[in-house]
């Protein structure tokens, strides 16, 4: 693990220390967690997009030929009892 030096305004650091203490953690742990999420953001977004595209490829819903069918929507609503 590497050490990093940050320049943070005293008031900001004090508020962060107070909140971290209330949450039972440390500013150091909060910063580590933030940086881990920040670094992994693009990977998480890509994974989410891959899941959406995979689900869309399998979808056999109301679209036929790339167009919305009003009749299919009404049929689905009636099946649901609405």
Order of alpha helices (4+ residues) and beta strands (2+ residues): alpha-alpha-beta-beta-alpha
